[in-house]
Amino acid sequence: MFETPSGHHTPPRQTASHWGVYNVAVDAQGRLIEVGGHRQDPHPSPLNSGMVEAVHSPLRITQPHVRHSYLKHGHRTQVKRGSEAFVPVSWELALDLVAQELVRVKAEHGNEAIYGGSYGWASAGRLHHAPSLLKRFLGLHGGYVDKRGNHSWGAAYHIMPYVIGRADISQLTTAWPAVLGACRLIVMFGGAPIKNAEIANGGEVRHESREWLARAKEEGIEFVNISPARSDAMQSLDAQWLPIRPNTDVALMLALAHTLLTEGLHDREFLARYCVGFEEFSRYLLGHQDRTPKDAAWAAAICGVSMETIATLARRMASTRTMITTSWSIQRADHGEQPYWMTVVLAAMLGQIGLPGGGFSFGFGANSNITSPRNSDIPRPKISLGSNAVQQHVPVAMVGDMLSHPGKVIDYNGSKLTYPDIRIIHSMGGNPFHHNTNLNMFLPGWQRPETVIVHEPWWNPVSRHADIVLPSTTSFERNDIMAAELGRDWVSMHQVIAPVHQSRNDFDILADLSARMGFESQFTEGRSEMGWLRHMYEEARVIAIARGYAPPSFDEFWQTGIYEFPVSQPSGPLLGEFVAQPVKHPLQTPSGRIEIYSAKIASFGYEDCPPHPVWMEPAEWLGSALADQYPLHLLSNQPGTRLHSQNDMATVSRSSKVADREPIHLSAADAESRGICAGDIVCVFNSRGAFLAGAAVDEGLMQGVVQIATGAWFDPAEQGVPGSLEKHGNPNVVTLGKGTSRLGQSSTAQTVLVEIEKYHGSPPQVTAFDHPPTVVSLG
């Protein structure tokens, strides 16, 4: 029981978010006053506290708004988004405008002119998941241009089907029960930062990562953290830290492989039985093609790890049961397909794939539940997305390029792709001004379409850059079901407060729009919110019962709040079935085996993605000539005080700022050589743009590398003007806008060189959390 400030006791109600499941107390005025961790959660996330503040934030959008000149002139307005006042309007007018525009664009330009690829973590609930609802709605309208891939592991998503026949990257891990008891060494490329375990896509009941890591340490498992940042491994693990130049992990992996091969430490039998193409790869490794053996001396000059350390690590990995883990961040770089491909090859050479405690895992520690025990056959309640008649799509990392260059033809994953001419953007549940790179290139593209519609609870960067803004609810203001893809629970999410101001559920907004557009019955199927939850639950319950589980009726579930699926047969080692019975359980590759050399990729003829793993210099790195002008490699990581950009306005996030700006971490040597002290405001810049940040000196960061968290709300000095100084610390004003390769065309956010200078004079005030200007008339 929670106690209200007035002394009255209010029975808590349960809901969930990406930070966990928790009980919520409400005061007599219907305001949230406290959140508490779920009884089954050993380590409730401290990020929960930001939710209470965010729900009642003064930045909540009170009613629909329309950009001033758009309301006056419609889609023909020439005023740039982000630089103009909004006019508050009624729901009726706002919905009429949206419906009219969607109908007009379809009639004049076809559905290929509608972009509905909303991107973001949105809600933990299965019904009120904004991008899913949008796809259902726009599909019934005749279709939309969608995205392909994601920003989290897009390069891996594209390369792994060719290597092991799977694209489910978030499930390419061995869960802890199959690691403990056998593993003796975990070699982590990119580490496994514990702060990432505060979150889980789709929600989490139990934050168990710290306990699993502690058990691993107690069992005597040793850890190696290969990363520019010491903090990428929990201090209690006592991990050996090998500082490495960013974007050079492939060179180190190749040198490890070279040592294994030349010293006869590789598993010839495993390579012959389970793999194809090792002969071609070994010729490259030994330098038969380019007269450059990829040995430890060669790699040391590239990655900054000594040749003795490389050779010793290779022998150590071959002498014991070793798990190789590669973080998602490693592949968000130029040629990001290569480190994931090379991870598999290195593990195959050790011959431990499919064995308890051995092989490889991707994204170890990337979120809370990725390595937790679970069954693979747990169904999820869901609402159907329906069909999409439009076949055109765009790699998600290239959305800005698409918006700016309609008609442009690019190579993509073995085919040619022509960008559509987007006339209308419908965005829900995400922040494009956080995920997309090179914002000074992205902003003109975002301004080019005729209409931008945004559903959003807060005045944040995406709502400020819209034409029509529809205020949506948060998870506290609606009912839903949490059933995370990697979880083992179904959780009832109860509405705990009435919708704030005039905010409405996205489902209801889209239902009203579909009524105006003639397909309400198809969109709602005659069901209300609770009707859909009951229907979704019962559909999944039938499947669960057929698979031997015993979830209760919907009414009982809704009352008790949670159903935990018993983990009777937790998954074994990754690719364990294939290794045990390769003929019965072949991989979904052309050969049915691990493809060290891919004839399919060879047929594409991509020089930036050859048919086996190789080292290629990134577009920008510390070994390039550009480093003379921009001598610091900028890394942008997941923040520890929020999820991406979510709740950046809350105290838990703002308290981490330095001089009101996102902190950027420098080594002591880099700070001293530039006359920078902790707490100074600094300017970070390259040829693409510049942003201000607050300096933080970090002894656990290698020299030549600086690091800043992503997600600071985009705050240019001149709103709506590309190239303007960003005041708040958003690193994507300096990141590259190119794809990883012609195969994946994925994000290269970790490939960026910059310089940093102390900022002199009076810095511009941060206005990221100010309201945009509003006017009450069209005068």
Residue pairs with C-beta under 8 A, 6 or more apart in sequence:
1 9
1 10
1 11
1 12
2 9
2 10
2 12
2 23
2 25
2 33
2 34
2 36
3 9
3 25
4 10
4 25
4 27
4 28
4 33
5 27
5 33
6 27
6 28
8 27
8 28
10 25
10 26
10 27
12 23
12 24
12 25
12 36
13 23
13 24
13 26
13 494
13 495
13 496
14 21
14 22
14 23
14 24
14 38
14 491
14 492
14 493
14 494
14 561
15 21
15 22
15 24
15 475
15 476
15 480
15 493
15 494
15 495
15 496
16 22
16 124
16 125
16 203
16 475
16 482
16 491
16 493
17 48
17 51
17 123
17 124
17 203
17 475
18 121
18 124
18 199
18 200
18 201
18 202
18 203
18 204
18 643
18 646
19 45
19 47
19 48
19 51
19 198
19 199
19 204
19 643
20 37
20 38
20 41
20 44
20 45
20 48
20 203
20 204
20 205
20 207
21 38
21 41
21 203
21 204
21 205
21 482
21 491
21 562
22 35
22 36
22 37
22 38
22 44
22 48
23 35
23 36
23 38
24 32
24 34
24 35
24 36
24 476
24 496
25 32
25 33
25 34
25 35
25 36
26 32
26 33
26 496
26 497
27 33
30 497
30 498
31 56
31 497
32 51
32 52
32 55
32 56
32 476
32 496
32 497
33 52
34 52
35 48
35 49
35 51
35 52
36 44
37 44
37 45
37 48
38 44
38 205
38 206
40 205
40 206
40 562
41 205
41 206
41 207
42 206
42 207
42 208
42 210
42 211
43 207
43 208
43 210
43 211
44 207
45 198
45 199
45 207
46 198
46 652
47 198
47 199
47 641
47 642
47 643
47 647
47 652
49 650
49 651
49 652
50 642
50 647
50 650
50 651
50 652
50 653
51 474
51 476
51 647
51 650
53 647
53 649
53 650
53 651
53 652
54 458
54 474
54 647
54 649
54 650
55 474
55 476
55 477
55 497
55 500
56 500
57 458
57 649
57 650
58 771
59 458
59 459
59 460
59 649
59 769
59 771
60 457
60 458
60 471
60 500
60 501
60 503
61 456
61 457
61 458
61 459
61 463
61 469
61 471
61 501
61 503
62 88
62 471
62 501
62 502
63 88
63 89
63 90
63 91
63 471
63 501
63 502
64 88
64 89
64 90
64 91
64 93
64 94
64 95
64 468
64 469
64 470
64 471
64 502
65 86
65 87
65 88
65 89
65 94
65 468
65 469
65 774
66 86
66 87
66 89
66 93
66 94
66 97
66 467
66 468
66 469
67 77
67 79
67 81
67 84
67 85
67 86
67 87
67 466
67 467
67 468
68 79
68 84
68 85
68 86
68 87
68 775
68 778
69 77
69 78
69 79
69 84
70 77
70 79
70 451
70 467
70 468
71 87
71 89
71 778
72 778
75 101
75 104
75 450
75 451
75 467
76 450
80 447
80 720
80 721
81 446
81 447
81 452
81 465
81 466
81 467
81 720
82 443
82 447
82 464
82 465
82 716
82 719
82 720
83 718
83 719
83 720
83 721
84 720
84 773
85 772
85 773
85 774
85 775
86 469
86 772
86 773
86 774
86 775
87 774
87 775
87 776
87 777
87 778
88 774
88 776
91 502
91 504
91 512
94 468
94 470
95 470
95 509
95 512
95 513
95 516
96 516
97 468
98 453
98 468
98 470
98 513
99 513
99 516
99 517
101 424
101 450
101 451
101 453
101 468
102 114
102 141
102 424
102 426
102 513
102 517
103 517
105 113
105 114
105 423
105 424
105 450
105 451
106 113
106 114
106 141
106 142
108 423
109 421
109 423
111 141
111 142
111 143
111 144
111 389
111 390
112 143
112 145
112 390
112 392
112 420
112 421
113 420
113 421
113 422
113 423
113 424
114 138
114 141
114 143
114 144
114 145
114 390
114 422
114 423
114 424
114 426
115 144
115 145
115 399
115 403
115 420
115 422
115 424
115 425
115 426
115 449
116 134
116 135
116 138
116 144
116 145
116 146
116 426
117 131
117 144
117 145
117 146
117 147
117 393
117 394
117 396
117 399
118 130
118 131
118 134
118 426
118 427
118 428
118 429
118 430
119 131
119 147
119 150
119 151
119 396
119 430
119 432
119 435
120 130
120 131
120 429
120 430
120 431
120 435
120 644
121 201
121 429
121 430
121 643
121 644
121 646
122 129
122 130
122 131
122 428
122 429
122 430
123 129
123 130
123 429
123 475
123 480
124 202
124 203
124 475
124 480
124 482
124 484
124 493
125 475
125 478
125 480
125 481
125 482
125 493
126 380
126 381
126 382
126 383
126 480
126 481
126 482
126 483
126 536
127 383
127 480
127 481
127 507
127 529
127 532
127 533
127 536
128 473
128 475
128 478
128 480
128 505
128 506
128 507
129 429
130 428
130 429
130 430
130 455
130 472
130 506
131 428
131 429
131 430
132 382
132 383
132 385
133 383
133 428
133 506
133 507
133 510
134 426
134 428
134 429
134 506
134 510
135 144
135 146
135 385
135 386
135 388
136 383
136 384
136 385
136 386
136 510
136 523
137 510
137 513
137 514
137 523
138 144
138 388
138 426
139 385
139 386
139 387
139 388
139 389
140 386
140 514
140 519
140 522
140 523
141 517
141 519
142 389
142 390
143 388
143 389
143 390
144 388
144 390
144 426
145 390
145 392
145 393
145 394
145 420
145 422
146 388
146 390
146 393
146 394
147 393
147 394
147 395
147 396
147 399
148 393
148 394
148 395
148 396
149 157
149 158
149 395
149 396
149 397
149 744
149 745
149 746
150 157
150 396
151 332
151 396
151 397
151 435
151 746
151 747
151 749
152 328
152 366
153 169
153 170
153 328
153 331
153 362
153 363
154 331
154 332
154 336
154 395
154 396
154 397
154 740
154 744
154 746
154 747
155 331
155 332
155 336
155 337
155 340
155 740
155 741
155 744
155 746
155 747
156 169
156 328
156 331
156 336
156 337
156 340
156 362
157 167
157 169
157 744
157 746
158 167
158 337
158 413
158 743
158 744
158 745
158 746
159 337
159 340
159 341
159 609
159 743
159 744
160 166
160 167
160 169
160 172
160 340
161 167
161 588
161 589
162 589
162 595
162 598
162 600
162 601
163 340
163 341
163 344
163 589
163 594
163 595
163 596
163 598
164 172
164 344
164 575
164 587
164 589
164 594
164 595
165 587
165 588
165 589
166 172
166 587
166 588
169 328
169 362
169 363
170 201
170 363
170 366
170 370
170 485
170 486
171 376
171 486
172 360
172 361
172 362
172 363
172 574
173 361
173 362
173 363
173 364
173 370
173 371
173 574
174 323
174 357
174 359
174 361
174 371
174 571
174 572
174 573
174 574
175 371
175 372
175 373
175 374
175 570
175 571
176 212
176 215
176 216
176 371
176 372
176 373
177 373
177 570
178 356
178 357
178 570
178 571
178 572
178 573
178 576
179 186
179 216
179 323
179 356
179 357
179 371
180 212
180 215
180 216
180 219
180 221
180 357
181 219
181 356
181 357
182 321
182 355
182 356
182 357
182 358
183 216
183 221
183 321
183 322
183 323
183 356
183 357
183 358
184 220
184 221
184 222
184 320
184 321
184 322
184 357
185 221
185 222
185 223
185 224
185 316
185 317
185 320
185 321
185 322
185 323
186 216
186 221
186 222
186 223
186 224
186 322
186 323
186 325
186 364
187 224
187 226
187 313
187 317
187 322
187 323
187 324
187 325
188 223
188 224
188 225
188 226
188 227
188 232
188 233
188 239
188 325
188 326
188 327
188 364
189 226
189 227
189 249
189 252
189 253
189 324
189 325
189 326
189 327
189 330
189 339
189 343
190 226
190 227
190 232
190 249
190 326
190 327
190 328
190 329
190 330
191 225
191 226
191 227
191 229
191 231
191 232
191 233
191 239
191 327
191 365
192 213
192 232
192 233
192 234
192 325
192 327
192 364
192 365
193 231
193 232
193 233
193 365
193 637
193 638
194 209
194 210
194 213
194 234
194 365
195 638
195 639
195 640
196 365
196 366
196 367
196 638
197 207
197 209
197 210
197 365
197 367
197 368
198 207
198 368
198 640
199 367
199 368
199 643
200 367
200 368
200 369
200 370
200 484
200 486
200 487
201 367
201 484
201 485
201 486
202 482
202 483
202 484
202 485
202 486
202 487
203 482
203 484
203 487
203 491
204 367
204 368
204 369
204 484
204 487
205 487
205 489
205 491
205 562
205 564
206 372
207 368
208 368
208 372
209 365
209 368
209 371
210 234
212 371
212 372
213 234
213 236
213 237
214 236
216 223
216 237
217 223
217 236
217 237
217 238
222 239
222 240
223 233
223 237
223 238
223 239
223 240
224 239
224 240
224 242
224 313
225 232
225 233
225 237
225 239
225 240
225 241
225 242
226 242
226 244
226 249
226 252
226 305
227 233
227 241
227 242
227 243
227 244
228 243
228 244
228 245
228 246
228 633
228 635
228 701
228 702
228 705
228 707
229 635
229 637
229 698
229 700
229 701
229 702
229 705
229 707
230 241
230 243
230 700
230 701
231 698
231 700
232 327
233 239
233 241
242 305
242 309
242 313
243 304
243 305
243 702
244 252
244 303
244 304
244 305
244 702
245 302
245 303
245 304
245 621
245 622
245 623
245 633
245 702
245 704
245 705
246 333
246 621
246 622
246 633
246 635
246 705
246 750
246 751
247 333
247 334
247 618
247 621
247 633
247 750
247 751
248 299
248 302
248 303
248 304
248 621
248 623
249 303
249 326
249 330
249 339
249 342
250 335
250 338
250 339
250 342
250 613
250 614
250 615
251 294
251 298
251 299
251 302
251 303
251 615
252 299
252 303
252 305
252 310
253 339
253 342
253 343
253 345
253 346
253 613
254 285
254 294
254 299
254 342
254 613
254 615
255 294
255 295
255 296
255 298
255 299
255 300
255 307
255 310
255 314
256 310
256 313
256 314
256 317
256 346
257 266
257 285
257 294
257 314
257 342
257 345
257 346
257 349
258 285
258 286
258 293
258 294
258 295
258 296
259 265
259 295
259 296
259 310
259 311
259 314
259 315
260 266
260 314
260 317
260 318
260 346
260 349
260 350
261 282
261 285
261 286
261 349
262 286
262 295
263 314
263 315
265 314
265 315
265 318
266 318
266 349
266 350
266 351
267 348
267 349
267 350
267 351
267 352
269 351
270 348
270 351
270 353
271 278
271 348
271 349
271 351
271 596
272 278
273 582
274 348
274 353
274 578
274 579
274 582
274 593
274 594
275 348
275 593
275 594
275 595
275 596
276 591
276 593
276 594
276 595
276 596
276 597
277 595
277 596
277 597
277 598
277 611
277 612
278 348
278 596
278 597
280 596
280 597
280 611
280 612
281 345
281 596
281 597
281 612
281 613
283 289
284 290
284 294
284 612
284 614
285 293
285 294
286 293
286 294
287 293
287 294
292 298
294 615
295 307
296 307
296 308
296 310
296 311
296 314
297 307
299 305
299 307
299 310
300 306
300 307
300 310
302 615
302 623
304 702
316 322
317 324
317 350
318 350
321 352
321 355
321 356
321 357
321 358
322 350
322 352
322 358
323 357
323 358
323 359
323 360
323 361
324 343
324 346
324 347
324 350
324 359
324 360
324 361
325 360
325 361
325 362
325 364
325 365
326 339
326 340
326 343
326 360
326 361
326 362
326 363
327 363
327 364
327 365
327 366
328 362
328 363
328 366
329 635
329 637
329 750
330 336
330 339
330 340
330 750
331 337
331 339
331 340
331 740
331 746
332 746
332 747
332 748
332 749
332 750
333 339
333 618
333 740
333 748
333 749
333 750
333 751
334 616
334 618
334 619
334 620
334 736
334 738
334 740
334 748
334 751
335 608
335 609
335 616
335 618
335 740
335 741
336 740
336 741
336 744
336 746
336 747
336 748
337 609
337 740
337 741
337 743
337 744
338 609
338 613
338 614
338 615
338 616
340 362
341 612
341 613
342 613
343 360
343 362
344 353
344 360
344 594
344 596
345 596
345 612
345 613
346 360
347 353
347 358
347 359
347 360
348 594
348 596
350 358
352 358
352 359
353 359
353 360
353 573
353 574
353 575
353 579
353 594
354 573
354 574
354 575
354 576
354 577
354 578
354 579
354 580
355 573
355 576
355 579
356 572
356 573
357 573
358 573
359 573
359 574
359 575
360 574
361 371
361 574
363 370
364 370
364 371
365 371
367 486
369 484
369 486
369 487
370 486
372 486
372 487
372 488
373 488
373 567
373 570
373 571
374 486
374 487
374 488
374 565
374 567
374 570
374 571
375 488
375 565
375 567
375 568
375 569
375 570
375 571
376 571
377 547
378 487
378 488
378 544
378 549
378 565
379 540
379 543
379 544
379 547
380 483
380 485
380 540
381 481
381 483
381 490
381 533
381 536
381 537
381 539
381 540
382 536
382 540
383 532
383 536
392 418
392 420
393 417
394 402
394 417
394 419
394 420
395 412
395 417
395 739
395 744
395 745
395 746
396 435
396 746
396 747
397 436
397 437
397 739
397 740
397 745
397 746
397 747
397 748
398 410
398 739
398 745
399 432
399 436
399 442
399 445
400 436
400 437
400 438
400 441
400 442
400 445
400 446
400 737
401 408
401 410
401 419
401 441
401 445
401 737
402 408
402 419
402 420
402 422
402 445
403 422
403 442
403 445
403 446
403 448
403 449
404 441
404 444
404 445
404 448
405 419
406 419
406 420
406 421
406 422
407 418
407 419
407 421
408 418
408 419
409 416
409 417
409 418
409 419
410 416
410 417
410 419
410 742
410 745
411 417
411 604
411 606
411 742
412 742
412 743
412 745
413 743
413 744
413 745
414 600
414 603
414 604
414 743
422 448
422 449
423 449
423 450
423 451
424 449
424 450
424 451
424 452
424 453
425 446
425 449
425 451
425 452
425 453
426 453
427 452
427 453
427 454
427 455
427 462
427 466
428 454
428 455
428 456
428 472
428 506
429 455
429 506
430 462
431 460
431 461
431 462
431 644
431 645
432 442
432 446
432 462
433 439
433 442
433 461
433 462
433 465
433 645
433 713
433 714
433 730
433 732
434 461
434 644
434 645
434 710
434 711
434 714
434 730
434 732
435 644
436 442
436 732
437 732
437 735
437 736
437 737
437 747
437 748
437 749
438 688
438 689
438 732
438 733
438 734
438 735
438 736
438 737
439 689
439 714
439 726
439 730
439 732
439 733
440 688
440 689
440 722
440 723
440 733
441 688
441 722
441 737
442 732
442 737
443 465
443 720
443 722
444 722
446 452
446 465
447 465
447 720
451 467
451 468
452 465
452 466
452 467
452 468
453 466
453 467
453 468
453 470
454 462
454 463
454 465
454 466
454 468
454 469
454 470
455 470
455 471
455 472
455 506
455 509
456 462
456 463
456 466
456 469
456 470
456 471
456 472
457 471
457 472
457 473
457 474
457 500
457 503
458 649
459 771
459 772
460 645
460 648
460 649
460 713
461 645
461 713
461 714
461 715
461 768
463 469
464 719
464 772
465 720
470 504
470 509
471 501
471 502
471 503
471 504
472 503
472 504
472 505
472 506
472 509
473 499
473 500
473 503
473 504
473 505
473 506
474 500
475 493
476 495
476 496
476 497
477 495
477 496
477 497
477 498
477 499
477 500
477 503
477 505
478 493
478 495
478 499
478 505
478 529
479 492
479 493
479 494
479 495
479 529
479 530
479 533
480 493
480 533
481 490
481 491
481 492
481 493
481 533
481 536
481 537
482 489
482 490
482 491
482 492
482 493
483 489
483 490
483 491
483 540
488 564
488 565
488 567
489 562
489 563
489 564
489 565
490 537
490 540
490 551
490 557
490 562
490 563
490 565
491 561
491 562
492 557
492 558
492 560
492 561
492 562
499 505
505 529
507 529
507 532
508 529
510 523
511 520
511 523
511 524
514 520
514 522
514 523
514 524
527 535
533 554
534 554
537 554
537 557
538 554
540 551
541 551
541 553
541 554
544 550
544 551
544 565
545 551
549 565
549 566
551 557
551 563
552 560
552 563
557 563
573 579
575 587
577 585
578 585
578 586
578 587
582 592
582 593
586 592
586 593
587 593
587 594
589 595
590 599
590 600
596 612
596 613
597 611
597 612
598 611
598 612
599 611
601 609
601 610
601 611
601 743
602 610
602 611
604 742
604 743
606 741
606 742
606 743
608 616
608 741
608 742
608 743
609 741
609 742
609 743
609 744
617 623
617 624
618 624
618 751
619 736
619 738
619 748
619 751
620 626
620 630
620 633
620 736
620 751
620 752
620 753
621 627
621 633
621 751
621 753
622 631
622 633
622 704
622 753
624 753
626 753
627 753
629 753
629 755
630 686
630 753
630 754
630 755
631 704
631 753
631 755
632 666
632 670
632 704
632 705
632 706
632 753
632 754
632 755
632 756
633 704
633 705
633 706
633 752
633 753
633 754
634 684
634 706
634 707
634 708
634 731
634 734
634 735
634 752
634 753
634 754
635 705
635 706
635 707
635 708
635 750
636 707
636 708
636 709
636 710
636 731
636 732
636 735
636 749
636 750
637 707
637 708
637 709
637 710
638 644
638 709
638 710
639 653
639 656
639 709
639 710
639 711
640 656
640 709
641 652
641 653
641 655
641 656
641 709
642 648
642 650
642 652
642 653
642 711
643 711
644 710
644 711
645 710
645 711
645 712
645 713
646 711
647 653
648 654
648 711
648 712
648 713
648 768
649 713
649 768
649 769
654 660
654 769
656 663
657 663
657 694
657 729
658 678
658 679
658 693
658 694
658 695
658 696
659 679
659 680
659 681
659 694
659 763
660 694
660 728
660 766
661 681
661 692
661 693
661 694
661 712
661 727
661 728
661 729
661 766
662 693
662 694
662 708
662 709
662 712
662 728
662 729
662 730
663 693
663 694
663 695
663 696
663 708
663 709
663 729
664 682
664 684
664 693
664 694
664 695
664 696
664 706
664 707
664 708
664 729
664 756
665 696
665 697
665 698
665 701
665 706
665 707
665 708
666 676
666 695
666 696
666 697
666 698
666 701
666 706
666 756
667 697
667 698
667 699
667 701
667 702
667 703
667 704
667 705
668 697
668 698
668 699
669 703
670 676
670 703
670 704
670 706
670 756
671 677
671 678
671 695
671 697
674 756
674 757
674 758
675 758
676 682
676 695
676 756
676 758
677 695
677 697
678 695
678 696
678 697
679 694
679 695
680 694
680 695
680 758
680 759
681 692
681 693
681 694
681 695
681 758
681 759
681 763
682 692
682 693
682 694
682 695
682 756
682 757
682 758
682 759
683 690
683 691
683 692
683 725
683 756
683 757
683 758
683 759
684 690
684 691
684 692
684 693
684 706
684 708
684 731
684 734
684 754
684 755
684 756
685 691
685 734
685 754
685 755
685 756
685 757
686 734
686 752
686 753
686 754
686 755
688 733
688 734
688 735
688 736
688 737
689 723
689 726
689 733
689 734
690 725
690 726
690 733
690 734
691 725
691 726
691 727
691 728
691 729
691 730
691 731
691 733
691 734
692 725
692 726
692 727
692 728
692 729
692 759
692 763
692 764
693 708
693 729
694 729
695 758
698 707
701 707
706 754
706 756
708 729
708 731
710 731
710 732
710 749
712 728
712 729
712 730
712 768
713 728
713 730
713 768
713 769
714 726
714 728
714 730
714 732
714 733
714 768
715 726
715 727
715 728
715 730
715 766
715 767
715 768
716 724
716 725
716 726
716 727
716 733
717 724
717 725
717 726
717 727
717 764
718 724
725 764
726 733
727 763
727 764
727 765
727 766
727 767
727 768
728 766
728 768
731 749
731 752
732 749
734 752
734 754
735 748
735 749
735 751
735 752
736 748
736 749
736 751
736 752
738 748
739 745
739 746
739 748
740 746
740 747
740 748
